[in-house]
Amino acid sequence: MNIELAHSLDDTLSTSDNISFAGPLVSIAVFALAELFSQGVRLRQDVEGPV
């Protein structure tokens, strides 16, 4: 990985636009994963009965 590419990546990651755009996406993804996980656990309990 060359130094110019690393600097351009740093600039891209440090812009406030990208951070304010990525923040909600990350929280939505985490929320969706948590929902899927909790539903999966519930489904497994329904199939296997109370553990």
KOLLUM-133893 format. One line per 2 residues: number of its first residue (from 1); for each residue x, y negated, z of C-alpha. Coordinates in steps of 0.25 Angstrom, whole numbers. Layout:
N
NUM = X Y Z  ...
This chain:
51
1 = 0 0 0  6 -13 -4
3 = 7 -25 4  -2 -34 -5
5 = -13 -24 -5  -12 -23 11
7 = -13 -39 12  -25 -39 2
9 = -32 -28 11  -29 -36 23
11 = -35 -49 17  -47 -41 12
13 = -49 -35 26  -47 -48 33
15 = -57 -57 26  -69 -60 34
17 = -79 -57 23  -75 -42 22
19 = -75 -41 37  -89 -47 38
21 = -94 -38 27  -87 -26 32
23 = -92 -28 47  -107 -25 44
25 = -103 -14 35  -95 -7 45
27 = -106 -8 56  -116 -3 47
29 = -108 9 43  -105 12 58
31 = -120 11 61  -124 20 50
33 = -113 30 54  -118 30 68
35 = -133 31 64  -129 43 55
37 = -121 49 66  -132 48 76
39 = -142 54 66  -133 65 63
41 = -132 68 78  -147 68 80
43 = -149 77 68  -139 87 73
45 = -146 87 87  -159 89 80
47 = -154 101 72  -146 108 84
49 = -156 104 95  -152 97 108
51 = -137 100 111
